[in-house]
Structure formats: C-alpha cells, structure tokens
Amino acid sequence: MRARLPDPTDTWTEDDGRAVLDEWRRSRETMAAFGRRRGVTAARLYWWRKRLAAAPRPAPTVSLVPASIISEGAGLTIRLPDGVVIEVANASPSWVAAIVAELARPPS
C-alpha cells in the first residue's frame, strides 16, 4: 500500500518531498510527465530533488524488541515479533553483529 501523497498546492515537508520523489522514481516517467499527471510543476520536483540530495537524511532510530534464548551453544536463533524464526548453526559473534545491523537497517 502506497502512502498518500501531499496536496500539490500545500507547503511540503521534507517527508512530503521524499514521498513524491519516491513515487516519481517508481513511476519511471519523466519529471515533466509525472508532474503533469500529479498536478505538480517539474520545477518543484527538480527543486526538491536538489534540496534533498544536499541534505543528509536523519539517522534511523533503532529500537530493541524482546528476545529470548532458546538454546545455548554455538547456534543462533532469532525470533522476530511477526513470528519469523531464523536459525543458524555455528554463528560467530561478528556474524551475529552483522545480522543485527541488517535487521536494524531501514528499508530502502
């Protein structure tokens, strides 16, 4: 389900600009064609693209979720809140750290 895009006549926040540019990229249209279809000027789209390219994205926040140790030993079991279970035998501490970092990374 796609997020609702902002009204073209309203003042946009950075999140609004990102949402519109993400939708434009997914459309695979030119900025002009996308803008005509959405009622947004191409100049506004170019302005947001330039502004957001220059501004660093805010760092994602990481939250911890409840975890439990299922068994002790060289293996690793990760149980996610949505019921997904990942089981790995012979996991090194650096490999576990890499898995945790990937799970914490926001979707691109």
PDB file as gemmi writes it, atoms N, CA and C in Angstrom:
CRYST1    1.000    1.000    1.000  90.00  90.00  90.00 P 1                      
ATOM      1  N   MET A   1       0.842  -1.176   0.000  1.00  0.00           N  
ATOM      2  CA  MET A   1       0.000   0.000   0.000  1.00  0.00           C  
ATOM      3  C   MET A   1       0.885   1.236   0.000  1.00  0.00           C  
ATOM      4  N   ARG A   2       0.665   2.129  -0.916  1.00  0.00           N  
ATOM      5  CA  ARG A   2       1.468   3.330  -1.026  1.00  0.00           C  
ATOM      6  C   ARG A   2       0.917   4.409  -0.101  1.00  0.00           C  
ATOM      7  N   ALA A   3       1.845   5.236   0.382  1.00  0.00           N  
ATOM      8  CA  ALA A   3       1.454   6.346   1.250  1.00  0.00           C  
ATOM      9  C   ALA A   3       0.696   7.384   0.422  1.00  0.00           C  
ATOM     10  N   ARG A   4      -0.189   8.106   1.076  1.00  0.00           N  
ATOM     11  CA  ARG A   4      -0.944   9.165   0.422  1.00  0.00           C  
ATOM     12  C   ARG A   4       0.008  10.323   0.158  1.00  0.00           C  
ATOM     13  N   LEU A   5       0.043  10.788  -1.073  1.00  0.00           N  
ATOM     14  CA  LEU A   5       0.935  11.893  -1.424  1.00  0.00           C  
ATOM     15  C   LEU A   5       0.322  13.222  -1.008  1.00  0.00           C  
ATOM     16  N   PRO A   6       1.175  14.214  -0.715  1.00  0.00           N  
ATOM     17  CA  PRO A   6       0.663  15.511  -0.272  1.00  0.00           C  
ATOM     18  C   PRO A   6      -0.055  16.247  -1.398  1.00  0.00           C  
ATOM     19  N   ASP A   7      -0.897  17.181  -1.005  1.00  0.00           N  
ATOM     20  CA  ASP A   7      -1.605  18.021  -1.957  1.00  0.00           C  
ATOM     21  C   ASP A   7      -0.574  18.881  -2.691  1.00  0.00           C  
ATOM     22  N   PRO A   8      -0.628  18.938  -4.019  1.00  0.00           N  
ATOM     23  CA  PRO A   8       0.362  19.720  -4.763  1.00  0.00           C  
ATOM     24  C   PRO A   8       0.341  21.209  -4.432  1.00  0.00           C  
ATOM     25  N   THR A   9      -0.780  21.707  -3.915  1.00  0.00           N  
ATOM     26  CA  THR A   9      -0.873  23.137  -3.624  1.00  0.00           C  
ATOM     27  C   THR A   9      -0.449  23.478  -2.195  1.00  0.00           C  
ATOM     28  N   ASP A  10      -0.244  22.480  -1.344  1.00  0.00           N  
ATOM     29  CA  ASP A  10       0.189  22.722   0.032  1.00  0.00           C  
ATOM     30  C   ASP A  10       1.695  22.941   0.101  1.00  0.00           C  
ATOM     31  N   THR A  11       2.133  23.486   1.232  1.00  0.00           N  
ATOM     32  CA  THR A  11       3.558  23.561   1.523  1.00  0.00           C  
ATOM     33  C   THR A  11       4.004  22.178   1.965  1.00  0.00           C  
ATOM     34  N   TRP A  12       5.101  21.678   1.373  1.00  0.00           N  
ATOM     35  CA  TRP A  12       5.559  20.325   1.667  1.00  0.00           C  
ATOM     36  C   TRP A  12       6.642  20.317   2.724  1.00  0.00           C  
ATOM     37  N   THR A  13       6.647  19.267   3.522  1.00  0.00           N  
ATOM     38  CA  THR A  13       7.749  18.993   4.441  1.00  0.00           C  
ATOM     39  C   THR A  13       8.790  18.168   3.676  1.00  0.00           C  
ATOM     40  N   GLU A  14       9.950  17.931   4.307  1.00  0.00           N  
ATOM     41  CA  GLU A  14      10.944  17.069   3.663  1.00  0.00           C  
ATOM     42  C   GLU A  14      10.378  15.672   3.429  1.00  0.00           C  
ATOM     43  N   ASP A  15       9.598  15.171   4.388  1.00  0.00           N  
ATOM     44  CA  ASP A  15       8.983  13.848   4.204  1.00  0.00           C  
ATOM     45  C   ASP A  15       8.041  13.839   3.005  1.00  0.00           C  
ATOM     46  N   ASP A  16       7.287  14.935   2.824  1.00  0.00           N  
ATOM     47  CA  ASP A  16       6.404  15.039   1.658  1.00  0.00           C  
ATOM     48  C   ASP A  16       7.218  15.021   0.370  1.00  0.00           C  
ATOM     49  N   GLY A  17       8.300  15.809   0.335  1.00  0.00           N  
ATOM     50  CA  GLY A  17       9.156  15.848  -0.845  1.00  0.00           C  
ATOM     51  C   GLY A  17       9.732  14.480  -1.163  1.00  0.00           C  
ATOM     52  N   ARG A  18      10.198  13.770  -0.121  1.00  0.00           N  
ATOM     53  CA  ARG A  18      10.739  12.417  -0.323  1.00  0.00           C  
ATOM     54  C   ARG A  18       9.665  11.475  -0.868  1.00  0.00           C  
ATOM     55  N   ALA A  19       8.455  11.569  -0.313  1.00  0.00           N  
ATOM     56  CA  ALA A  19       7.372  10.684  -0.753  1.00  0.00           C  
ATOM     57  C   ALA A  19       7.042  10.914  -2.221  1.00  0.00           C  
ATOM     58  N   VAL A  20       6.974  12.170  -2.636  1.00  0.00           N  
ATOM     59  CA  VAL A  20       6.651  12.479  -4.028  1.00  0.00           C  
ATOM     60  C   VAL A  20       7.783  12.016  -4.948  1.00  0.00           C  
ATOM     61  N   LEU A  21       9.039  12.274  -4.557  1.00  0.00           N  
ATOM     62  CA  LEU A  21      10.158  11.840  -5.392  1.00  0.00           C  
ATOM     63  C   LEU A  21      10.256  10.323  -5.456  1.00  0.00           C  
ATOM     64  N   ASP A  22       9.959   9.642  -4.359  1.00  0.00           N  
ATOM     65  CA  ASP A  22       9.947   8.174  -4.388  1.00  0.00           C  
ATOM     66  C   ASP A  22       8.884   7.668  -5.353  1.00  0.00           C  
ATOM     67  N   GLU A  23       7.714   8.289  -5.328  1.00  0.00           N  
ATOM     68  CA  GLU A  23       6.630   7.902  -6.241  1.00  0.00           C  
ATOM     69  C   GLU A  23       7.032   8.184  -7.691  1.00  0.00           C  
ATOM     70  N   TRP A  24       7.687   9.331  -7.915  1.00  0.00           N  
ATOM     71  CA  TRP A  24       8.160   9.664  -9.267  1.00  0.00           C  
ATOM     72  C   TRP A  24       9.156   8.608  -9.755  1.00  0.00           C  
ATOM     73  N   ARG A  25      10.107   8.204  -8.911  1.00  0.00           N  
ATOM     74  CA  ARG A  25      11.097   7.200  -9.318  1.00  0.00           C  
ATOM     75  C   ARG A  25      10.421   5.873  -9.660  1.00  0.00           C  
ATOM     76  N   ARG A  26       9.438   5.487  -8.848  1.00  0.00           N  
ATOM     77  CA  ARG A  26       8.731   4.231  -9.119  1.00  0.00           C  
ATOM     78  C   ARG A  26       7.930   4.304 -10.419  1.00  0.00           C  
ATOM     79  N   SER A  27       7.482   5.509 -10.775  1.00  0.00           N  
ATOM     80  CA  SER A  27       6.647   5.654 -11.979  1.00  0.00           C  
ATOM     81  C   SER A  27       7.447   5.463 -13.265  1.00  0.00           C  
ATOM     82  N   ARG A  28       8.755   5.697 -13.217  1.00  0.00           N  
ATOM     83  CA  ARG A  28       9.642   5.599 -14.391  1.00  0.00           C  
ATOM     84  C   ARG A  28       9.251   6.580 -15.481  1.00  0.00           C  
ATOM     85  N   GLU A  29       8.526   7.627 -15.105  1.00  0.00           N  
ATOM     86  CA  GLU A  29       8.168   8.680 -16.045  1.00  0.00           C  
ATOM     87  C   GLU A  29       9.211   9.796 -15.960  1.00  0.00           C  
ATOM     88  N   THR A  30       9.178  10.682 -16.954  1.00  0.00           N  
ATOM     89  CA  THR A  30       9.993  11.883 -16.833  1.00  0.00           C  
ATOM     90  C   THR A  30       9.377  12.746 -15.739  1.00  0.00           C  
ATOM     91  N   MET A  31      10.167  13.669 -15.214  1.00  0.00           N  
ATOM     92  CA  MET A  31       9.608  14.561 -14.186  1.00  0.00           C  
ATOM     93  C   MET A  31       8.451  15.372 -14.749  1.00  0.00           C  
ATOM     94  N   ALA A  32       8.593  15.812 -15.992  1.00  0.00           N  
ATOM     95  CA  ALA A  32       7.530  16.613 -16.601  1.00  0.00           C  
ATOM     96  C   ALA A  32       6.240  15.811 -16.731  1.00  0.00           C  
ATOM     97  N   ALA A  33       6.327  14.572 -17.217  1.00  0.00           N  
ATOM     98  CA  ALA A  33       5.128  13.738 -17.386  1.00  0.00           C  
ATOM     99  C   ALA A  33       4.510  13.409 -16.028  1.00  0.00           C  
ATOM    100  N   PHE A  34       5.349  13.052 -15.059  1.00  0.00           N  
ATOM    101  CA  PHE A  34       4.850  12.749 -13.720  1.00  0.00           C  
ATOM    102  C   PHE A  34       4.177  13.983 -13.121  1.00  0.00           C  
ATOM    103  N   GLY A  35       4.831  15.143 -13.261  1.00  0.00           N  
ATOM    104  CA  GLY A  35       4.279  16.377 -12.719  1.00  0.00           C  
ATOM    105  C   GLY A  35       2.928  16.721 -13.325  1.00  0.00           C  
ATOM    106  N   ARG A  36       2.812  16.566 -14.643  1.00  0.00           N  
ATOM    107  CA  ARG A  36       1.514  16.856 -15.295  1.00  0.00           C  
ATOM    108  C   ARG A  36       0.427  15.947 -14.747  1.00  0.00           C  
ATOM    109  N   ARG A  37       0.761  14.657 -14.617  1.00  0.00           N  
ATOM    110  CA  ARG A  37      -0.239  13.691 -14.125  1.00  0.00           C  
ATOM    111  C   ARG A  37      -0.633  13.972 -12.683  1.00  0.00           C  
ATOM    112  N   ARG A  38       0.312  14.431 -11.858  1.00  0.00           N  
ATOM    113  CA  ARG A  38       0.051  14.675 -10.438  1.00  0.00           C  
ATOM    114  C   ARG A  38      -0.324  16.127 -10.128  1.00  0.00           C  
ATOM    115  N   GLY A  39      -0.270  17.018 -11.127  1.00  0.00           N  
ATOM    116  CA  GLY A  39      -0.603  18.422 -10.893  1.00  0.00           C  
ATOM    117  C   GLY A  39       0.502  19.186 -10.174  1.00  0.00           C  
ATOM    118  N   VAL A  40       1.753  18.776 -10.400  1.00  0.00           N  
ATOM    119  CA  VAL A  40       2.913  19.409  -9.767  1.00  0.00           C  
ATOM    120  C   VAL A  40       3.833  19.903 -10.875  1.00  0.00           C  
ATOM    121  N   THR A  41       4.408  21.087 -10.707  1.00  0.00           N  
ATOM    122  CA  THR A  41       5.322  21.575 -11.731  1.00  0.00           C  
ATOM    123  C   THR A  41       6.636  20.797 -11.673  1.00  0.00           C  
ATOM    124  N   ALA A  42       7.232  20.612 -12.835  1.00  0.00           N  
ATOM    125  CA  ALA A  42       8.530  19.931 -12.894  1.00  0.00           C  
ATOM    126  C   ALA A  42       9.571  20.723 -12.111  1.00  0.00           C  
ATOM    127  N   ALA A  43       9.457  22.052 -12.126  1.00  0.00           N  
ATOM    128  CA  ALA A  43      10.416  22.880 -11.387  1.00  0.00           C  
ATOM    129  C   ALA A  43      10.380  22.562  -9.897  1.00  0.00           C  
ATOM    130  N   ARG A  44       9.191  22.326  -9.375  1.00  0.00           N  
ATOM    131  CA  ARG A  44       9.081  21.976  -7.953  1.00  0.00           C  
ATOM    132  C   ARG A  44       9.728  20.626  -7.675  1.00  0.00           C  
ATOM    133  N   LEU A  45       9.553  19.682  -8.553  1.00  0.00           N  
ATOM    134  CA  LEU A  45      10.173  18.369  -8.381  1.00  0.00           C  
ATOM    135  C   LEU A  45      11.697  18.473  -8.446  1.00  0.00           C  
ATOM    136  N   TYR A  46      12.222  19.257  -9.411  1.00  0.00           N  
ATOM    137  CA  TYR A  46      13.665  19.442  -9.504  1.00  0.00           C  
ATOM    138  C   TYR A  46      14.204  20.119  -8.242  1.00  0.00           C  
ATOM    139  N   TRP A  47      13.465  21.114  -7.745  1.00  0.00           N  
ATOM    140  CA  TRP A  47      13.895  21.820  -6.538  1.00  0.00           C  
ATOM    141  C   TRP A  47      13.995  20.857  -5.363  1.00  0.00           C  
ATOM    142  N   TRP A  48      12.987  20.013  -5.163  1.00  0.00           N  
ATOM    143  CA  TRP A  48      13.020  19.057  -4.052  1.00  0.00           C  
ATOM    144  C   TRP A  48      14.131  18.028  -4.232  1.00  0.00           C  
ATOM    145  N   ARG A  49      14.341  17.583  -5.465  1.00  0.00           N  
ATOM    146  CA  ARG A  49      15.412  16.620  -5.688  1.00  0.00           C  
ATOM    147  C   ARG A  49      16.763  17.226  -5.319  1.00  0.00           C  
ATOM    148  N   LYS A  50      17.007  18.474  -5.722  1.00  0.00           N  
ATOM    149  CA  LYS A  50      18.268  19.155  -5.397  1.00  0.00           C  
ATOM    150  C   LYS A  50      18.386  19.377  -3.899  1.00  0.00           C  
ATOM    151  N   ARG A  51      17.314  19.818  -3.277  1.00  0.00           N  
ATOM    152  CA  ARG A  51      17.355  20.103  -1.836  1.00  0.00           C  
ATOM    153  C   ARG A  51      17.617  18.833  -1.026  1.00  0.00           C  
ATOM    154  N   LEU A  52      16.925  17.753  -1.366  1.00  0.00           N  
ATOM    155  CA  LEU A  52      17.080  16.523  -0.592  1.00  0.00           C  
ATOM    156  C   LEU A  52      18.418  15.837  -0.866  1.00  0.00           C  
ATOM    157  N   ALA A  53      18.982  16.047  -2.054  1.00  0.00           N  
ATOM    158  CA  ALA A  53      20.301  15.473  -2.341  1.00  0.00           C  
ATOM    159  C   ALA A  53      21.372  16.154  -1.491  1.00  0.00           C  
ATOM    160  N   ALA A  54      21.188  17.446  -1.199  1.00  0.00           N  
ATOM    161  CA  ALA A  54      22.170  18.198  -0.418  1.00  0.00           C  
ATOM    162  C   ALA A  54      21.999  17.981   1.080  1.00  0.00           C  
ATOM    163  N   ALA A  55      20.793  17.644   1.507  1.00  0.00           N  
ATOM    164  CA  ALA A  55      20.520  17.484   2.941  1.00  0.00           C  
ATOM    165  C   ALA A  55      20.739  16.041   3.358  1.00  0.00           C  
ATOM    166  N   PRO A  56      21.516  15.825   4.423  1.00  0.00           N  
ATOM    167  CA  PRO A  56      21.683  14.444   4.889  1.00  0.00           C  
ATOM    168  C   PRO A  56      20.380  13.918   5.463  1.00  0.00           C  
ATOM    169  N   ARG A  57      20.132  12.649   5.231  1.00  0.00           N  
ATOM    170  CA  ARG A  57      18.936  12.021   5.805  1.00  0.00           C  
ATOM    171  C   ARG A  57      19.144  11.844   7.297  1.00  0.00           C  
ATOM    172  N   PRO A  58      18.090  12.026   8.078  1.00  0.00           N  
ATOM    173  CA  PRO A  58      18.237  11.812   9.519  1.00  0.00           C  
ATOM    174  C   PRO A  58      18.590  10.355   9.804  1.00  0.00           C  
ATOM    175  N   ALA A  59      19.411  10.172  10.815  1.00  0.00           N  
ATOM    176  CA  ALA A  59      19.817   8.818  11.193  1.00  0.00           C  
ATOM    177  C   ALA A  59      18.595   8.032  11.650  1.00  0.00           C  
ATOM    178  N   PRO A  60      18.482   6.784  11.217  1.00  0.00           N  
ATOM    179  CA  PRO A  60      17.337   5.983  11.652  1.00  0.00           C  
ATOM    180  C   PRO A  60      17.444   5.661  13.137  1.00  0.00           C  
ATOM    181  N   THR A  61      16.310   5.577  13.766  1.00  0.00           N  
ATOM    182  CA  THR A  61      16.309   5.180  15.168  1.00  0.00           C  
ATOM    183  C   THR A  61      16.212   3.664  15.239  1.00  0.00           C  
ATOM    184  N   VAL A  62      16.872   3.122  16.209  1.00  0.00           N  
ATOM    185  CA  VAL A  62      16.869   1.681  16.392  1.00  0.00           C  
ATOM    186  C   VAL A  62      16.144   1.382  17.698  1.00  0.00           C  
ATOM    187  N   SER A  63      15.239   0.452  17.648  1.00  0.00           N  
ATOM    188  CA  SER A  63      14.560   0.055  18.875  1.00  0.00           C  
ATOM    189  C   SER A  63      14.792  -1.430  19.095  1.00  0.00           C  
ATOM    190  N   LEU A  64      14.863  -1.793  20.324  1.00  0.00           N  
ATOM    191  CA  LEU A  64      15.064  -3.190  20.666  1.00  0.00           C  
ATOM    192  C   LEU A  64      13.722  -3.869  20.862  1.00  0.00           C  
ATOM    193  N   VAL A  65      13.661  -5.118  20.508  1.00  0.00           N  
ATOM    194  CA  VAL A  65      12.448  -5.897  20.696  1.00  0.00           C  
ATOM    195  C   VAL A  65      12.762  -7.029  21.661  1.00  0.00           C  
ATOM    196  N   PRO A  66      11.765  -7.548  22.333  1.00  0.00           N  
ATOM    197  CA  PRO A  66      12.016  -8.650  23.259  1.00  0.00           C  
ATOM    198  C   PRO A  66      12.635  -9.846  22.535  1.00  0.00           C  
ATOM    199  N   ALA A  67      13.602 -10.473  23.174  1.00  0.00           N  
ATOM    200  CA  ALA A  67      14.257 -11.654  22.606  1.00  0.00           C  
ATOM    201  C   ALA A  67      14.402 -12.691  23.700  1.00  0.00           C  
ATOM    202  N   SER A  68      14.472 -13.927  23.302  1.00  0.00           N  
ATOM    203  CA  SER A  68      14.667 -14.986  24.281  1.00  0.00           C  
ATOM    204  C   SER A  68      15.692 -15.973  23.762  1.00  0.00           C  
ATOM    205  N   ILE A  69      16.458 -16.568  24.690  1.00  0.00           N  
ATOM    206  CA  ILE A  69      17.429 -17.587  24.327  1.00  0.00           C  
ATOM    207  C   ILE A  69      16.698 -18.918  24.299  1.00  0.00           C  
ATOM    208  N   ILE A  70      16.706 -19.560  23.145  1.00  0.00           N  
ATOM    209  CA  ILE A  70      16.018 -20.837  23.001  1.00  0.00           C  
ATOM    210  C   ILE A  70      16.941 -21.974  23.409  1.00  0.00           C  
ATOM    211  N   SER A  71      18.202 -21.880  23.023  1.00  0.00           N  
ATOM    212  CA  SER A  71      19.163 -22.901  23.424  1.00  0.00           C  
ATOM    213  C   SER A  71      20.545 -22.266  23.509  1.00  0.00           C  
ATOM    214  N   GLU A  72      21.382 -22.814  24.316  1.00  0.00           N  
ATOM    215  CA  GLU A  72      22.741 -22.310  24.448  1.00  0.00           C  
ATOM    216  C   GLU A  72      23.661 -23.173  23.611  1.00  0.00           C  
ATOM    217  N   GLY A  73      24.750 -22.583  23.145  1.00  0.00           N  
ATOM    218  CA  GLY A  73      25.702 -23.330  22.341  1.00  0.00           C  
ATOM    219  C   GLY A  73      26.179 -22.474  21.195  1.00  0.00           C  
ATOM    220  N   ALA A  74      26.702 -23.090  20.163  1.00  0.00           N  
ATOM    221  CA  ALA A  74      27.288 -22.366  19.043  1.00  0.00           C  
ATOM    222  C   ALA A  74      26.236 -21.857  18.063  1.00  0.00           C  
ATOM    223  N   GLY A  75      25.001 -22.303  18.180  1.00  0.00           N  
ATOM    224  CA  GLY A  75      23.960 -21.901  17.242  1.00  0.00           C  
ATOM    225  C   GLY A  75      23.309 -20.593  17.646  1.00  0.00           C  
ATOM    226  N   LEU A  76      22.532 -20.060  16.750  1.00  0.00           N  
ATOM    227  CA  LEU A  76      21.832 -18.805  16.978  1.00  0.00           C  
ATOM    228  C   LEU A  76      20.408 -18.960  16.474  1.00  0.00           C  
ATOM    229  N   THR A  77      19.443 -18.505  17.275  1.00  0.00           N  
ATOM    230  CA  THR A  77      18.051 -18.473  16.849  1.00  0.00           C  
ATOM    231  C   THR A  77      17.524 -17.072  17.090  1.00  0.00           C  
ATOM    232  N   ILE A  78      17.006 -16.456  16.041  1.00  0.00           N  
ATOM    233  CA  ILE A  78      16.416 -15.127  16.146  1.00  0.00           C  
ATOM    234  C   ILE A  78      14.928 -15.283  15.895  1.00  0.00           C  
ATOM    235  N   ARG A  79      14.123 -14.838  16.850  1.00  0.00           N  
ATOM    236  CA  ARG A  79      12.670 -14.908  16.720  1.00  0.00           C  
ATOM    237  C   ARG A  79      12.157 -13.480  16.617  1.00  0.00           C  
ATOM    238  N   LEU A  80      11.588 -13.117  15.470  1.00  0.00           N  
ATOM    239  CA  LEU A  80      11.086 -11.772  15.234  1.00  0.00           C  
ATOM    240  C   LEU A  80       9.647 -11.659  15.713  1.00  0.00           C  
ATOM    241  N   PRO A  81       9.218 -10.431  16.036  1.00  0.00           N  
ATOM    242  CA  PRO A  81       7.862 -10.244  16.562  1.00  0.00           C  
ATOM    243  C   PRO A  81       6.754 -10.747  15.637  1.00  0.00           C  
ATOM    244  N   ASP A  82       6.995 -10.748  14.322  1.00  0.00           N  
ATOM    245  CA  ASP A  82       5.941 -11.191  13.401  1.00  0.00           C  
ATOM    246  C   ASP A  82       5.910 -12.701  13.228  1.00  0.00           C  
ATOM    247  N   GLY A  83       6.694 -13.435  14.067  1.00  0.00           N  
ATOM    248  CA  GLY A  83       6.667 -14.884  14.042  1.00  0.00           C  
ATOM    249  C   GLY A  83       7.746 -15.533  13.195  1.00  0.00           C  
ATOM    250  N   VAL A  84       8.524 -14.748  12.474  1.00  0.00           N  
ATOM    251  CA  VAL A  84       9.603 -15.299  11.660  1.00  0.00           C  
ATOM    252  C   VAL A  84      10.722 -15.761  12.583  1.00  0.00           C  
ATOM    253  N   VAL A  85      11.251 -16.965  12.326  1.00  0.00           N  
ATOM    254  CA  VAL A  85      12.342 -17.514  13.121  1.00  0.00           C  
ATOM    255  C   VAL A  85      13.515 -17.776  12.195  1.00  0.00           C  
ATOM    256  N   ILE A  86      14.706 -17.298  12.597  1.00  0.00           N  
ATOM    257  CA  ILE A  86      15.927 -17.518  11.833  1.00  0.00           C  
ATOM    258  C   ILE A  86      16.845 -18.366  12.696  1.00  0.00           C  
ATOM    259  N   GLU A  87      17.229 -19.535  12.209  1.00  0.00           N  
ATOM    260  CA  GLU A  87      18.119 -20.423  12.958  1.00  0.00           C  
ATOM    261  C   GLU A  87      19.417 -20.595  12.189  1.00  0.00           C  
ATOM    262  N   VAL A  88      20.542 -20.427  12.903  1.00  0.00           N  
ATOM    263  CA  VAL A  88      21.855 -20.538  12.288  1.00  0.00           C  
ATOM    264  C   VAL A  88      22.738 -21.386  13.192  1.00  0.00           C  
ATOM    265  N   ALA A  89      23.443 -22.351  12.611  1.00  0.00           N  
ATOM    266  CA  ALA A  89      24.394 -23.160  13.378  1.00  0.00           C  
ATOM    267  C   ALA A  89      25.782 -22.532  13.256  1.00  0.00           C  
ATOM    268  N   ASN A  90      26.560 -22.596  14.322  1.00  0.00           N  
ATOM    269  CA  ASN A  90      27.948 -22.125  14.330  1.00  0.00           C  
ATOM    270  C   ASN A  90      28.073 -20.656  13.928  1.00  0.00           C  
ATOM    271  N   ALA A  91      27.366 -19.780  14.602  1.00  0.00           N  
ATOM    272  CA  ALA A  91      27.402 -18.354  14.306  1.00  0.00           C  
ATOM    273  C   ALA A  91      28.481 -17.662  15.134  1.00  0.00           C  
ATOM    274  N   SER A  92      29.370 -16.931  14.456  1.00  0.00           N  
ATOM    275  CA  SER A  92      30.411 -16.190  15.162  1.00  0.00           C  
ATOM    276  C   SER A  92      29.824 -14.877  15.681  1.00  0.00           C  
ATOM    277  N   PRO A  93      30.416 -14.293  16.727  1.00  0.00           N  
ATOM    278  CA  PRO A  93      29.912 -13.012  17.238  1.00  0.00           C  
ATOM    279  C   PRO A  93      29.884 -11.918  16.175  1.00  0.00           C  
ATOM    280  N   SER A  94      30.881 -11.865  15.283  1.00  0.00           N  
ATOM    281  CA  SER A  94      30.876 -10.832  14.240  1.00  0.00           C  
ATOM    282  C   SER A  94      29.745 -11.063  13.240  1.00  0.00           C  
ATOM    283  N   TRP A  95      29.428 -12.337  12.961  1.00  0.00           N  
ATOM    284  CA  TRP A  95      28.333 -12.636  12.050  1.00  0.00           C  
ATOM    285  C   TRP A  95      26.999 -12.252  12.678  1.00  0.00           C  
ATOM    286  N   VAL A  96      26.844 -12.522  13.970  1.00  0.00           N  
ATOM    287  CA  VAL A  96      25.618 -12.133  14.680  1.00  0.00           C  
ATOM    288  C   VAL A  96      25.469 -10.611  14.652  1.00  0.00           C  
ATOM    289  N   ALA A  97      26.573  -9.883  14.871  1.00  0.00           N  
ATOM    290  CA  ALA A  97      26.525  -8.418  14.828  1.00  0.00           C  
ATOM    291  C   ALA A  97      26.100  -7.926  13.446  1.00  0.00           C  
ATOM    292  N   ALA A  98      26.581  -8.568  12.393  1.00  0.00           N  
ATOM    293  CA  ALA A  98      26.197  -8.179  11.036  1.00  0.00           C  
ATOM    294  C   ALA A  98      24.711  -8.429  10.785  1.00  0.00           C  
ATOM    295  N   ILE A  99      24.193  -9.544  11.276  1.00  0.00           N  
ATOM    296  CA  ILE A  99      22.756  -9.852  11.136  1.00  0.00           C  
ATOM    297  C   ILE A  99      21.920  -8.802  11.863  1.00  0.00           C  
ATOM    298  N   VAL A 100      22.307  -8.470  13.085  1.00  0.00           N  
ATOM    299  CA  VAL A 100      21.560  -7.467  13.860  1.00  0.00           C  
ATOM    300  C   VAL A 100      21.586  -6.119  13.147  1.00  0.00           C  
ATOM    301  N   ALA A 101      22.737  -5.732  12.603  1.00  0.00           N  
ATOM    302  CA  ALA A 101      22.830  -4.465  11.876  1.00  0.00           C  
ATOM    303  C   ALA A 101      21.903  -4.450  10.667  1.00  0.00           C  
ATOM    304  N   GLU A 102      21.835  -5.558   9.938  1.00  0.00           N  
ATOM    305  CA  GLU A 102      20.932  -5.623   8.771  1.00  0.00           C  
ATOM    306  C   GLU A 102      19.471  -5.574   9.179  1.00  0.00           C  
ATOM    307  N   LEU A 103      19.128  -6.235  10.275  1.00  0.00           N  
ATOM    308  CA  LEU A 103      17.740  -6.203  10.733  1.00  0.00           C  
ATOM    309  C   LEU A 103      17.338  -4.810  11.194  1.00  0.00           C  
ATOM    310  N   ALA A 104      18.295  -4.039  11.712  1.00  0.00           N  
ATOM    311  CA  ALA A 104      18.009  -2.693  12.205  1.00  0.00           C  
ATOM    312  C   ALA A 104      17.983  -1.659  11.092  1.00  0.00           C  
ATOM    313  N   ARG A 105      18.531  -2.007   9.912  1.00  0.00           N  
ATOM    314  CA  ARG A 105      18.602  -1.061   8.814  1.00  0.00           C  
ATOM    315  C   ARG A 105      17.211  -0.796   8.247  1.00  0.00           C  
ATOM    316  N   PRO A 106      16.901   0.494   8.000  1.00  0.00           N  
ATOM    317  CA  PRO A 106      15.577   0.797   7.445  1.00  0.00           C  
ATOM    318  C   PRO A 106      15.491   0.295   6.005  1.00  0.00           C  
ATOM    319  N   PRO A 107      14.279  -0.037   5.543  1.00  0.00           N  
ATOM    320  CA  PRO A 107      14.123  -0.495   4.166  1.00  0.00           C  
ATOM    321  C   PRO A 107      14.489   0.603   3.199  1.00  0.00           C  
ATOM    322  N   SER A 108      15.065   0.229   2.082  1.00  0.00           N  
ATOM    323  CA  SER A 108      15.451   1.239   1.106  1.00  0.00           C  
ATOM    324  C   SER A 108      14.437   1.401   0.015  1.00  0.00           C  
TER     325      SER A 108                                                      
END                                                                             
